[in-house]
Amino acid sequence: MATLPPGPKLPAILQLLHWIRRPIPFMEECTRRYGDCFTIRLLVAPTIVFFSDPDTVKEIFTGDAEQLRAGEANVVLKPLLGQHSLLLLDGARHLRERRLLMPSFHGERMQAYGEVMRAITDRSIEHWPVGRPFPIHPQMQGGCRPTSARSRRGGGSCGSDAR
C-alpha cells in the first residue's frame, strides 16, 4: 500500500474542528507546513489528500479515469450535491453528462452568463433591506439557482428565471 503524504498529527476530531471553524487558514497552514501535497483526516470523511501545484492538479484531471475515480472519492458530498451530481459520477456516465454540460461553458455563452448574473444580482439587491442586518445566504442562493438553471437550459429571460 502506498504511503500518504504528510499532514497534521492532530486527532481527526480536532482537524475537523479546524476545518469547520476556519477552513481557509487551516488549509493555508497545512500548505505552509507540508507543501503542495498533504493529507488530512476529518473524522466524518475518508482520509483526504490535497494537491495545490497546478501541474499536479492538471495531471490528476487528465489522468486515467478508470484509476482516478473522482466520483467514488466525492461520495461524502452526496448529501450536499445529490446522487446524480457530475462530481459523483465516474466512467462512461461521467463523460456523457460532462459532454452535455461543456457547450454551456465556452466563449460567448460565458460572456452572456455574466450579463445574466449581473441582471439577477441587480434585481435581487433591489429587495434587500437598507440599514439593518439580514441573512445573506438565502439571497445568494436565490441568484445562483436561476443562473444555474439558465446555463443548463440555454435560454430564458432573467425575469422568468428569477423568482
Secondary structure, DSSP 8 states (H G I E B T S, - for coil): ---------S-HHHHHHHHHH-HHHHHHHHHHHH-SEEEE--SSS--EEEE--HHHHHHHHTS-TTTS-HHHHTGGGHHHH-TT-GGG--HHHHHHHHHHHGGGGSHHHHHHHHHHHHHHHHHHHTTS-SSS----HHHHHHHHHHHHHHHHHT---HHHH--
